């Protein structure tokens, strides 16, 4: 993996971490249950993406 590719993955990890955390916070603060559930789904999706990107660093 090149330095540029590594920097891209690290940057993407940071974005996914932010999106995951933001989704979690939003889900906890929303009163509307349907919106809260949607934000929890987004949190799960961003967690999956984060984990996939992290695995790239382990190879």
Secondary structure by P-SEA (a helix, b strand, c coil): ccaaaaaaaaaaaaaaaaaaaaaaaaaaacccaaaaaaaaaaaaaaaaaaaaaaaaaac
